Amino acid sequence: MIAKIDVDIPTCIGCGTCWVVCPDAFREMEVGEEYKAAATGRLAPEKALREVAEGCPSLSISLIDDSGAVICPTEAQREELRKRLQW
């Protein structure tokens, strides 16, 4: 069960999908001249949160369970992103 959402703001590209799909859980935050995602502190339905986190192009959204373990993205998903980003 998801207990917390963490957004890695430096890696967020500000595509906006998260705050459009789950406005209760995410908001846009101005960082300099860019907009980035920020967690509101509230949760949305687990299915929607998983879809948003898995669909984040930079994998900047982490879903954390009651024990503090990261549920999503998995290490395999992070490794796949690293491979895609290698030149």
C-alpha positions in Angstrom: 0.0 0.0 0.0 1.3 3.4 -0.9 2.0 5.6 2.1 3.9 8.5 0.6 4.9 10.1 -2.7 8.4 11.6 -3.3 9.3 13.7 -6.3 12.9 14.2 -7.3 12.6 17.8 -8.4 16.0 18.1 -10.1 15.3 15.2 -12.5 11.6 16.2 -13.1 11.2 17.6 -16.7 7.8 19.2 -15.9 5.8 17.4 -18.5 2.7 17.9 -16.3 1.1 14.5 -16.7 1.1 13.8 -13.0 -0.6 17.0 -11.9 -3.2 16.6 -14.7 -4.0 12.9 -14.0 -3.8 13.1 -10.2 -4.4 16.8 -9.2 -5.1 15.7 -5.6 -1.6 14.2 -5.2 0.5 16.4 -7.4 0.8 20.1 -8.2 2.9 22.2 -10.4 5.6 24.2 -8.7 7.6 27.1 -10.3 11.3 26.5 -10.1 13.2 29.4 -11.6 11.6 29.7 -15.1 10.4 26.1 -15.2 7.5 24.2 -13.8 8.2 21.0 -12.0 6.0 18.5 -10.2 5.6 18.5 -6.4 3.7 16.2 -4.1 0.7 17.8 -2.3 0.9 15.4 0.7 -2.3 13.8 -0.3 -2.8 10.4 -2.1 -4.9 9.4 -5.0 -6.2 5.9 -5.9 -3.3 3.5 -6.0 -3.9 2.5 -9.6 -3.7 6.1 -10.8 -0.6 6.7 -8.8 1.1 3.7 -10.2 0.2 4.7 -13.8 1.5 8.2 -13.2 4.8 7.0 -11.6 5.4 4.3 -14.2 4.6 6.8 -17.0 6.8 9.6 -15.7 9.4 10.0 -18.5 12.2 10.8 -16.1 11.1 8.3 -13.3 11.1 11.3 -10.9 8.1 10.0 -8.9 8.7 7.4 -6.2 5.9 5.7 -4.5 6.8 4.6 -1.0 5.1 2.0 1.2 4.5 2.0 5.0 7.9 0.5 5.7 9.7 3.2 3.7 10.5 0.9 0.7 10.2 2.3 -2.8 7.4 0.4 -4.6 7.8 2.2 -7.9 9.8 2.7 -10.0 11.6 -0.6 -9.6 15.4 -0.8 -10.0 14.8 -2.6 -13.3 12.8 0.4 -14.5 15.5 2.8 -13.4 18.2 0.6 -15.2 16.1 0.6 -18.4 15.9 4.4 -18.3 19.7 4.6 -17.7 20.3 2.4 -20.8 18.0 4.4 -23.0 19.7 7.6 -21.9 23.2 6.3 -22.7 24.8 7.7 -25.9 
